[in-house]
Amino acid sequence: NIFGQQFIPADPFNVLKIEQKQFSDSIAASSLLIRPIINSENSSNWSVLAHSEIYYNNDAPNLENMGNRFIGKGGGMFTGINFSYSGKYFSFSFEPFYLNSQNRKVRLTGRDGIFSRLNDVPYNGKSPFTSAGLRETQLYLHYKDIGFGYSNANMWWGPGLHNTLTLTNNTTGFPHLMIGTFNEKRFRNIGVNVRYVFSTLDKTVGDPYFTALVWTLRFYTDPIITIGLSRNYLSGGLPTDRPFTRLDAALIVFEQLLVDTKVKEYRPDWDPHDPWDQVMSGFFTLEFPKSRLKLYMELGTNDHRQNWSDLRAHPDHAAASVIGMRKYGLFDNNHYIAGIEYTNLILAKTWKFRDTPNWYNRAFYDYSSFDGRRWAAHSGSDSDDLYIYFGYQSDKWSFIPALNYERHGVLYTRPAEVKMEVRLDFRYTWNDYRFNVFFEREWLEHAGFVPNKWRIGNVIWFGVERDLTALFSNTLFGSKSTITE
């Protein structure tokens, strides 16, 4: 089912399975750092995948990277059917979905400001809460994997499995225009992937513009080396001392990097420091095909640098990072996998003697949130997040337990919130069906930064997915014998 899709989506749910197959079958597999991508492994033109999930949650929402799925308190269900097609010049996907949640009232933690958009904040006051529509919509015109189009699909940029600094599927996908490559373009032993994205975030305060440019270069050496850079802006939605148009927002990612070089292009009466929110992050991965090991790092900054001297003096100013590793074939067993990932969004040491902005801290852009949740690292401002997992994964079944340790407000106040989660993820494939059972137990200490205030929650979820491509093909076009006759 995983490899029957025309698109590999942003959702990291199947990344471990895909990477395991890539390491086993090929040393020249495309990078997954920029998703969604057109699935070059699929030999058919189109696919139909149906999936349904039911869950029960006894406390506040506490799951991340769920896209349109909101796991409120009480029982709930999500169902969708994904249609996708990929041809020589045209590709598309769309998924009608329906979500229902009892969404019972929960005890509020009393957070405010930059901590008000964490995932355990109730999404909607309605009880029950329902949502329906089209998600993962993608309409692209392209030739040899280069083109343009429109989409409201989630995007994931970066090597992390649990977090990235710029774009994840932690919230609903926002409508955007995209120009660039839809899969990696190979030039001998170098793979190139480049994308430009422009959007108006109509579910964010001020309806700002989101403009981004991201690229990766992949060198098929031993080890395989991938480097990349993402630059994105939130702009507009505010009164300024100069005119600012949609065209200005669309071109903003191509402006100068340093403030001293930018102001040379400004009029004398303009403020040299614009109010827009810029985030830059760089990616670096090492992949060792023979040992099936992947090491990765993402480093980012969310503040303009004045000049090169400023950068050299305080290279960690307003910095954040994601570092991790994934290992397949542990203990010489092809089916054992393990990994560790650490995200650090805590203010760097420069905060003691220099004004240092928190990540995702702009109140006038609703703290980098869309539809109530952050589109980037779910742990949010002034936080860190450790994720460790080890398990067994084969073509037939997998069982991967994980431990998650997360802190909020590490330098904001005392005591910091501390969250511990234990997860059990079981999946089983039978014929055309793929079943999954997921359980998570969460402990939250010092909830709302109140000393010794505890919260304990449990989520259990059951899901099933089926590939309906062959069934629809027979229904619409008949069997081969019928067509021949």
KETIPA-649289 format. One record per residue (C-alpha): residue number from 0; x, y, z; residue in three letters. Coordinates in nm, 3 decimals. Example, Ala and Ser with C-alpha at 12.3 -4.5 7.8 and 13.67 -1.06 7.14 Angstrom:
2
- 0 1.230 -0.450 0.780 ALA
- 1 1.367 -0.106 0.714 SER
END
This chain:
485
- 0 0.000 0.000 0.000 ASN
- 1 0.280 0.244 0.089 ILE
- 2 0.451 0.223 -0.247 PHE
- 3 0.129 0.223 -0.451 GLY
- 4 0.073 0.594 -0.394 GLN
- 5 0.149 0.841 -0.671 GLN
- 6 0.278 1.087 -0.411 PHE
- 7 0.491 1.033 -0.103 ILE
- 8 0.317 1.272 0.140 PRO
- 9 0.454 1.503 0.408 ALA
- 10 0.317 1.279 0.684 ASP
- 11 0.615 1.098 0.847 PRO
- 12 0.393 0.798 0.932 PHE
- 13 0.557 0.579 0.663 ASN
- 14 0.905 0.735 0.638 VAL
- 15 1.074 0.452 0.829 LEU
- 16 0.920 0.192 0.599 LYS
- 17 1.018 0.382 0.284 ILE
- 18 1.376 0.441 0.398 GLU
- 19 1.416 0.078 0.499 GLN
- 20 1.316 -0.027 0.148 LYS
- 21 1.547 0.230 -0.009 GLN
- 22 1.847 0.104 0.186 PHE
- 23 1.762 -0.259 0.101 SER
- 24 1.690 -0.218 -0.271 ASP
- 25 1.894 0.075 -0.395 SER
- 26 2.185 0.300 -0.308 ILE
- 27 2.054 0.568 -0.544 ALA
- 28 1.710 0.640 -0.397 ALA
- 29 1.580 0.995 -0.404 SER
- 30 1.598 1.216 -0.098 SER
- 31 1.289 1.252 0.122 LEU
- 32 1.391 1.589 0.268 LEU
- 33 1.133 1.787 0.066 ILE
- 34 0.789 1.626 0.059 ARG
- 35 0.543 1.562 -0.094 PRO
- 36 0.719 1.418 -0.399 ILE
- 37 0.598 1.222 -0.699 ILE
- 38 0.665 0.856 -0.625 ASN
- 39 0.909 0.731 -0.890 SER
- 40 0.881 0.376 -0.749 GLU
- 41 0.519 0.342 -0.862 ASN
- 42 0.483 0.188 -1.208 SER
- 43 0.109 0.256 -1.249 SER
- 44 -0.053 0.588 -1.344 ASN
- 45 -0.306 0.623 -1.067 TRP
- 46 -0.408 0.489 -0.728 SER
- 47 -0.702 0.484 -0.487 VAL
- 48 -0.637 0.439 -0.116 LEU
- 49 -0.910 0.431 0.150 ALA
- 50 -0.836 0.461 0.519 HIS
- 51 -1.036 0.493 0.836 SER
- 52 -0.937 0.549 1.199 GLU
- 53 -1.118 0.546 1.531 ILE
- 54 -0.974 0.664 1.860 TYR
- 55 -1.044 0.736 2.224 TYR
- 56 -0.864 1.006 2.422 ASN
- 57 -0.933 1.053 2.795 ASN
- 58 -0.776 1.398 2.829 ASP
- 59 -0.642 1.696 2.635 ALA
- 60 -0.526 1.664 2.272 PRO
- 61 -0.166 1.549 2.276 ASN
- 62 -0.068 1.410 1.935 LEU
- 63 0.150 1.593 1.683 GLU
- 64 0.203 1.586 1.305 ASN
- 65 -0.155 1.484 1.236 MET
- 66 -0.256 1.718 0.951 GLY
- 67 -0.634 1.752 0.936 ASN
- 68 -0.683 1.496 1.211 ARG
- 69 -0.772 1.652 1.547 PHE
- 70 -0.764 1.410 1.840 ILE
- 71 -0.985 1.586 2.100 GLY
- 72 -1.101 1.447 2.431 LYS
- 73 -1.344 1.156 2.404 GLY
- 74 -1.414 0.931 2.109 GLY
- 75 -1.369 1.021 1.747 GLY
- 76 -1.315 0.895 1.396 MET
- 77 -1.146 1.002 1.074 PHE
- 78 -1.203 0.858 0.728 THR
- 79 -1.080 0.951 0.384 GLY
- 80 -1.029 0.815 0.035 ILE
- 81 -0.731 0.939 -0.163 ASN
- 82 -0.737 0.953 -0.543 PHE
- 83 -0.412 1.029 -0.726 SER
- 84 -0.282 1.023 -1.082 TYR
- 85 0.057 1.091 -1.232 SER
- 86 0.121 1.123 -1.604 GLY
- 87 0.388 1.267 -1.830 LYS
- 88 0.256 1.623 -1.819 TYR
- 89 -0.011 1.629 -1.549 PHE
- 90 -0.044 1.496 -1.195 SER
- 91 -0.309 1.538 -0.931 PHE
- 92 -0.437 1.408 -0.600 SER
- 93 -0.733 1.485 -0.377 PHE
- 94 -0.878 1.327 -0.066 GLU
- 95 -1.235 1.379 0.055 PRO
- 96 -1.234 1.335 0.432 PHE
- 97 -1.467 1.341 0.729 TYR
- 98 -1.365 1.395 1.092 LEU
- 99 -1.581 1.364 1.402 ASN
- 100 -1.472 1.421 1.763 SER
- 101 -1.667 1.436 2.087 GLN
- 102 -1.427 1.717 2.179 ASN
- 103 -1.525 1.722 2.545 ARG
- 104 -1.412 2.003 2.770 LYS
- 105 -1.066 1.975 2.923 VAL
- 106 -0.890 2.155 3.204 ARG
- 107 -0.709 2.454 3.058 LEU
- 108 -0.344 2.496 3.145 THR
- 109 -0.357 2.877 3.168 GLY
- 110 -0.074 2.942 2.921 ARG
- 111 -0.058 3.265 2.727 ASP
- 112 0.153 3.432 2.458 GLY
- 113 0.400 3.212 2.273 ILE
- 114 0.281 2.899 2.456 PHE
- 115 -0.084 2.940 2.356 SER
- 116 -0.049 2.740 2.032 ARG
- 117 0.078 2.410 2.167 LEU
- 118 -0.107 2.102 2.046 ASN
- 119 -0.289 2.029 2.371 ASP
- 120 -0.485 2.354 2.349 VAL
- 121 -0.851 2.277 2.259 PRO
- 122 -0.900 2.332 1.887 TYR
- 123 -1.265 2.434 1.881 ASN
- 124 -1.527 2.503 2.144 GLY
- 125 -1.794 2.297 1.971 LYS
- 126 -1.883 1.960 2.121 SER
- 127 -1.906 1.745 1.923 PRO
- 128 -1.678 1.887 1.657 PHE
- 129 -1.700 1.780 1.292 THR
- 130 -1.498 1.872 0.987 SER
- 131 -1.515 1.765 0.623 ALA
- 132 -1.365 1.872 0.294 GLY
- 133 -1.079 1.802 0.055 LEU
- 134 -0.726 1.760 0.182 ARG
- 135 -0.398 1.666 0.011 GLU
- 136 -0.523 1.838 -0.304 THR
- 137 -0.248 1.875 -0.566 GLN
- 138 -0.282 1.991 -0.928 LEU
- 139 0.046 2.009 -1.122 TYR
- 140 0.158 2.065 -1.480 LEU
- 141 0.509 1.937 -1.539 HIS
- 142 0.758 1.794 -1.782 TYR
- 143 1.038 1.564 -1.665 LYS
- 144 0.950 1.642 -1.302 ASP
- 145 0.977 2.022 -1.343 ILE
- 146 0.663 2.236 -1.339 GLY
- 147 0.415 2.438 -1.136 PHE
- 148 0.077 2.401 -0.974 GLY
- 149 -0.161 2.456 -0.686 TYR
- 150 -0.195 2.255 -0.366 SER
- 151 -0.333 2.252 -0.014 ASN
- 152 -0.127 1.943 0.079 ALA
- 153 0.090 1.944 0.386 ASN
- 154 0.462 2.000 0.330 MET
- 155 0.759 1.863 0.522 TRP
- 156 1.101 2.022 0.477 TRP
- 157 1.397 1.874 0.659 GLY
- 158 1.559 1.543 0.758 PRO
- 159 1.380 1.500 1.092 GLY
- 160 1.124 1.228 1.163 LEU
- 161 0.962 1.394 1.465 HIS
- 162 1.036 1.764 1.408 ASN
- 163 1.171 2.017 1.162 THR
- 164 1.226 2.391 1.206 LEU
- 165 1.030 2.521 0.907 THR
- 166 0.746 2.304 0.771 LEU
- 167 0.573 1.992 0.905 THR
- 168 0.226 1.842 0.882 ASN
- 169 0.149 1.948 1.240 ASN
- 170 -0.146 2.156 1.123 THR
- 171 -0.383 2.148 0.826 THR
- 172 -0.224 2.211 0.489 GLY
- 173 -0.259 2.567 0.361 PHE
- 174 -0.338 2.657 -0.003 PRO
- 175 -0.028 2.757 -0.197 HIS
- 176 0.125 2.796 -0.541 LEU
- 177 0.439 2.593 -0.612 MET
- 178 0.705 2.615 -0.885 ILE
- 179 1.000 2.380 -0.909 GLY
- 180 1.087 2.012 -0.912 THR
- 181 0.841 1.742 -0.810 PHE
- 182 1.114 1.486 -0.753 ASN
- 183 1.489 1.496 -0.753 GLU
- 184 1.653 1.574 -1.088 LYS
- 185 1.966 1.371 -1.149 ARG
- 186 2.276 1.505 -1.323 PHE
- 187 2.522 1.218 -1.318 ARG
- 188 2.593 1.162 -0.947 ASN
- 189 2.422 1.482 -0.826 ILE
- 190 2.054 1.512 -0.740 GLY
- 191 1.884 1.854 -0.732 VAL
- 192 1.550 1.950 -0.580 ASN
- 193 1.428 2.315 -0.579 VAL
- 194 1.088 2.461 -0.486 ARG
- 195 0.936 2.806 -0.456 TYR
- 196 0.611 2.842 -0.258 VAL
- 197 0.375 3.137 -0.219 PHE
- 198 0.056 3.152 -0.013 SER
- 199 -0.186 3.379 0.169 THR
- 200 -0.257 3.234 0.513 LEU
- 201 -0.626 3.310 0.550 ASP
- 202 -0.656 3.119 0.880 LYS
- 203 -0.382 3.321 1.051 THR
- 204 -0.414 3.661 1.217 VAL
- 205 -0.367 3.941 0.961 GLY
- 206 -0.388 3.708 0.658 ASP
- 207 -0.010 3.734 0.600 PRO
- 208 0.181 3.615 0.298 TYR
- 209 0.397 3.304 0.327 PHE
- 210 0.687 3.296 0.080 THR
- 211 0.952 3.026 0.075 ALA
- 212 1.242 2.897 -0.129 LEU
- 213 1.393 2.558 -0.049 VAL
- 214 1.655 2.347 -0.226 TRP
- 215 1.869 2.038 -0.172 THR
- 216 2.178 1.897 -0.343 LEU
- 217 2.241 1.524 -0.306 ARG
- 218 2.582 1.377 -0.391 PHE
- 219 2.572 1.005 -0.469 TYR
- 220 2.911 0.923 -0.325 THR
- 221 3.002 0.687 -0.041 ASP
- 222 2.857 0.800 0.193 PRO
- 223 2.568 0.978 0.022 ILE
- 224 2.580 1.347 0.120 ILE
- 225 2.281 1.583 0.108 THR
- 226 2.291 1.955 0.180 ILE
- 227 2.006 2.203 0.159 GLY
- 228 1.873 2.542 0.257 LEU
- 229 1.526 2.678 0.331 SER
- 230 1.439 3.048 0.350 ARG
- 231 1.085 3.153 0.428 ASN
- 232 0.906 3.474 0.520 TYR
- 233 0.587 3.584 0.684 LEU
- 234 0.511 3.933 0.555 SER
- 235 0.226 4.178 0.510 GLY
- 236 -0.080 4.220 0.728 GLY
- 237 0.072 4.522 0.907 LEU
- 238 0.091 4.897 0.842 PRO
- 239 0.442 4.999 0.732 THR
- 240 0.632 5.314 0.645 ASP
- 241 0.645 5.210 0.279 ARG
- 242 0.412 5.046 0.027 PRO
- 243 0.414 4.667 0.041 PHE
- 244 0.232 4.473 -0.230 THR
- 245 0.162 4.110 -0.313 ARG
- 246 0.447 4.128 -0.566 LEU
- 247 0.683 4.253 -0.296 ASP
- 248 0.583 3.955 -0.080 ALA
- 249 0.630 3.713 -0.371 ALA
- 250 0.987 3.833 -0.435 LEU
- 251 1.098 3.880 -0.075 ILE
- 252 1.291 3.550 -0.054 VAL
- 253 1.525 3.679 -0.327 PHE
- 254 1.630 3.992 -0.136 GLU
- 255 1.970 4.042 0.025 GLN
- 256 2.059 3.829 0.325 LEU
- 257 2.228 4.090 0.546 LEU
- 258 2.069 4.408 0.682 VAL
- 259 2.364 4.630 0.579 ASP
- 260 2.333 4.517 0.218 THR
- 261 1.953 4.549 0.218 LYS
- 262 1.943 4.908 0.342 VAL
- 263 2.153 5.021 0.047 LYS
- 264 1.848 4.948 -0.169 GLU
- 265 1.602 5.130 0.063 TYR
- 266 1.490 5.490 0.051 ARG
- 267 1.639 5.708 0.328 PRO
- 268 1.302 5.745 0.505 ASP
- 269 1.245 5.370 0.533 TRP
- 270 1.307 5.175 0.852 ASP
- 271 1.618 4.959 0.785 PRO
- 272 1.472 4.675 0.993 HIS
- 273 1.148 4.553 0.838 ASP
- 274 0.888 4.392 1.068 PRO
- 275 0.860 4.069 0.871 TRP
- 276 0.943 3.728 1.015 ASP
- 277 1.226 3.546 0.838 GLN
- 278 1.336 3.190 0.912 VAL
- 279 1.636 3.022 0.752 MET
- 280 1.752 2.667 0.808 SER
- 281 2.019 2.447 0.655 GLY
- 282 2.006 2.067 0.616 PHE
- 283 2.292 1.818 0.621 PHE
- 284 2.268 1.439 0.601 THR
- 285 2.512 1.149 0.569 LEU
- 286 2.380 0.812 0.451 GLU
- 287 2.586 0.494 0.461 PHE
- 288 2.408 0.241 0.232 PRO
- 289 2.618 -0.060 0.333 LYS
- 290 2.559 -0.015 0.705 SER
- 291 2.211 0.138 0.649 ARG
- 292 2.283 0.430 0.877 LEU
- 293 2.157 0.787 0.837 LYS
- 294 2.298 1.083 1.033 LEU
- 295 2.134 1.422 0.999 TYR
- 296 2.132 1.778 1.123 MET
- 297 1.924 2.090 1.069 GLU
- 298 2.047 2.431 1.187 LEU
- 299 1.836 2.745 1.168 GLY
- 300 1.811 3.111 1.263 THR
- 301 1.507 3.338 1.283 ASN
- 302 1.676 3.678 1.297 ASP
- 303 1.838 3.899 1.032 HIS
- 304 2.213 3.937 1.069 ARG
- 305 2.347 4.290 1.046 GLN
- 306 2.665 4.194 0.859 ASN
- 307 2.933 3.924 0.838 TRP
- 308 3.102 4.054 1.153 SER
- 309 2.776 4.007 1.343 ASP
- 310 2.752 3.650 1.215 LEU
- 311 3.110 3.568 1.313 ARG
- 312 3.076 3.725 1.659 ALA
- 313 2.756 3.540 1.757 HIS
- 314 2.698 3.247 1.519 PRO
- 315 2.449 3.088 1.759 ASP
- 316 2.235 3.402 1.800 HIS
- 317 1.864 3.317 1.758 ALA
- 318 1.966 2.966 1.652 ALA
- 319 1.783 2.634 1.675 ALA
- 320 1.873 2.280 1.575 SER
- 321 1.754 1.928 1.504 VAL
- 322 2.008 1.645 1.520 ILE
- 323 1.948 1.274 1.490 GLY
- 324 2.025 0.933 1.348 MET
- 325 1.831 0.638 1.208 ARG
- 326 1.975 0.288 1.186 LYS
- 327 1.829 -0.001 0.990 TYR
- 328 1.951 -0.361 1.025 GLY
- 329 2.059 -0.326 1.386 LEU
- 330 2.249 -0.625 1.537 PHE
- 331 2.289 -0.768 1.183 ASP
- 332 1.915 -0.829 1.168 ASN
- 333 1.749 -0.673 0.863 ASN
- 334 1.428 -0.602 1.053 HIS
- 335 1.555 -0.418 1.362 TYR
- 336 1.549 -0.038 1.348 ILE
- 337 1.641 0.234 1.597 ALA
- 338 1.671 0.609 1.607 GLY
- 339 1.718 0.916 1.821 ILE
- 340 1.633 1.279 1.750 GLU
- 341 1.682 1.593 1.957 TYR
- 342 1.527 1.933 1.880 THR
- 343 1.663 2.242 2.058 ASN
- 344 1.465 2.566 2.043 LEU
- 345 1.596 2.702 2.373 ILE
- 346 1.737 3.054 2.355 LEU
- 347 2.113 3.049 2.290 ALA
- 348 2.356 3.186 2.549 LYS
- 349 2.358 3.527 2.374 THR
- 350 2.019 3.604 2.534 TRP
- 351 2.203 3.705 2.854 LYS
- 352 2.365 4.012 2.695 PHE
- 353 2.178 4.066 2.367 ARG
- 354 1.812 4.096 2.279 ASP
- 355 1.728 3.755 2.133 THR
- 356 1.394 3.668 1.974 PRO
- 357 1.223 3.340 2.050 ASN
- 358 1.129 3.117 1.763 TRP
- 359 0.765 3.150 1.652 TYR
- 360 0.722 3.458 1.874 ASN
- 361 0.531 3.707 1.654 ARG
- 362 0.194 3.770 1.815 ALA
- 363 0.070 3.956 1.506 PHE
- 364 0.120 3.635 1.305 TYR
- 365 -0.047 3.423 1.572 ASP
- 366 0.287 3.272 1.674 TYR
- 367 0.348 3.099 1.339 SER
- 368 0.023 2.904 1.354 SER
- 369 -0.239 2.816 1.096 PHE
- 370 -0.584 2.689 1.185 ASP
- 371 -0.487 2.690 1.554 GLY
- 372 -0.163 2.490 1.543 ARG
- 373 0.198 2.556 1.447 ARG
- 374 0.309 2.445 1.103 TRP
- 375 0.670 2.391 1.216 ALA
- 376 0.823 2.229 1.526 ALA
- 377 0.527 2.134 1.747 HIS
- 378 0.718 2.181 2.076 SER
- 379 0.719 2.555 2.003 GLY
- 380 0.914 2.847 2.148 SER
- 381 1.182 2.808 2.417 ASP
- 382 1.156 2.429 2.417 SER
- 383 1.347 2.110 2.355 ASP
- 384 1.228 1.766 2.250 ASP
- 385 1.401 1.427 2.270 LEU
- 386 1.260 1.131 2.075 TYR
- 387 1.398 0.775 2.102 ILE
- 388 1.262 0.463 1.935 TYR
- 389 1.360 0.100 1.876 PHE
- 390 1.164 -0.180 1.717 GLY
- 391 1.103 -0.447 1.456 TYR
- 392 0.982 -0.382 1.103 GLN
- 393 0.921 -0.634 0.826 SER
- 394 0.700 -0.646 0.517 ASP
- 395 0.431 -0.825 0.718 LYS
- 396 0.426 -0.648 1.054 TRP
- 397 0.605 -0.397 1.272 SER
- 398 0.620 -0.300 1.637 PHE
- 399 0.805 0.020 1.730 ILE
- 400 0.789 0.154 2.088 PRO
- 401 0.910 0.511 2.145 ALA
- 402 0.990 0.748 2.429 LEU
- 403 0.938 1.125 2.400 ASN
- 404 1.071 1.382 2.651 TYR
- 405 0.967 1.743 2.588 GLU
- 406 1.003 2.070 2.782 ARG
- 407 0.830 2.406 2.734 HIS
- 408 0.940 2.743 2.871 GLY
- 409 1.289 2.629 2.963 VAL
- 410 1.413 2.987 3.011 LEU
- 411 1.074 3.155 3.018 TYR
- 412 0.983 3.087 3.379 THR
- 413 1.030 2.837 3.655 ARG
- 414 0.944 2.562 3.668 PRO
- 415 0.934 2.460 3.303 ALA
- 416 0.660 2.229 3.179 GLU
- 417 0.790 1.875 3.140 VAL
- 418 0.611 1.623 2.921 LYS
- 419 0.692 1.252 2.903 MET
- 420 0.524 1.018 2.654 GLU
- 421 0.546 0.643 2.601 VAL
- 422 0.422 0.521 2.263 ARG
- 423 0.344 0.177 2.123 LEU
- 424 0.299 0.150 1.746 ASP
- 425 0.187 -0.183 1.597 PHE
- 426 0.110 -0.245 1.227 ARG
- 427 0.006 -0.554 1.037 TYR
- 428 -0.047 -0.620 0.666 THR
- 429 -0.297 -0.878 0.545 TRP
- 430 -0.364 -0.908 0.172 ASN
- 431 -0.468 -0.558 0.057 ASP
- 432 -0.537 -0.437 0.411 TYR
- 433 -0.300 -0.259 0.644 ARG
- 434 -0.397 -0.236 1.010 PHE
- 435 -0.239 -0.018 1.277 ASN
- 436 -0.291 0.010 1.651 VAL
- 437 -0.138 0.303 1.835 PHE
- 438 -0.127 0.371 2.210 PHE
- 439 0.023 0.671 2.387 GLU
- 440 0.041 0.757 2.757 ARG
- 441 0.136 1.112 2.848 GLU
- 442 0.250 1.269 3.177 TRP
- 443 0.263 1.649 3.197 LEU
- 444 0.433 1.799 3.505 GLU
- 445 0.404 2.166 3.609 HIS
- 446 0.115 2.212 3.364 ALA
- 447 0.071 2.578 3.276 GLY
- 448 0.400 2.645 3.464 PHE
- 449 0.224 2.582 3.797 VAL
- 450 0.452 2.389 4.035 PRO
- 451 0.349 2.026 4.092 ASN
- 452 0.036 2.052 3.877 LYS
- 453 0.003 1.719 3.694 TRP
- 454 -0.195 1.585 3.403 ARG
- 455 -0.206 1.227 3.273 ILE
- 456 -0.366 1.129 2.945 GLY
- 457 -0.407 0.819 2.729 ASN
- 458 -0.488 0.780 2.360 VAL
- 459 -0.564 0.455 2.181 ILE
- 460 -0.633 0.444 1.813 TRP
- 461 -0.715 0.177 1.558 PHE
- 462 -0.681 0.230 1.184 GLY
- 463 -0.718 0.034 0.863 VAL
- 464 -0.611 0.118 0.510 GLU
- 465 -0.686 -0.058 0.183 ARG
- 466 -0.554 -0.013 -0.170 ASP
- 467 -0.862 0.001 -0.395 LEU
- 468 -0.680 0.073 -0.721 THR
- 469 -0.740 -0.269 -0.877 ALA
- 470 -1.105 -0.273 -0.768 LEU
- 471 -1.172 0.068 -0.924 PHE
- 472 -0.984 -0.029 -1.241 SER
- 473 -1.204 -0.335 -1.288 ASN
- 474 -1.520 -0.136 -1.210 THR
- 475 -1.445 0.153 -1.445 LEU
- 476 -1.263 -0.019 -1.728 PHE
- 477 -1.350 -0.386 -1.691 GLY
- 478 -1.106 -0.676 -1.689 SER
- 479 -0.847 -0.727 -1.963 LYS
- 480 -1.058 -1.002 -2.119 SER
- 481 -1.361 -0.775 -2.134 THR
- 482 -1.163 -0.495 -2.296 ILE
- 483 -1.011 -0.733 -2.548 THR
- 484 -1.350 -0.872 -2.640 GLU
END
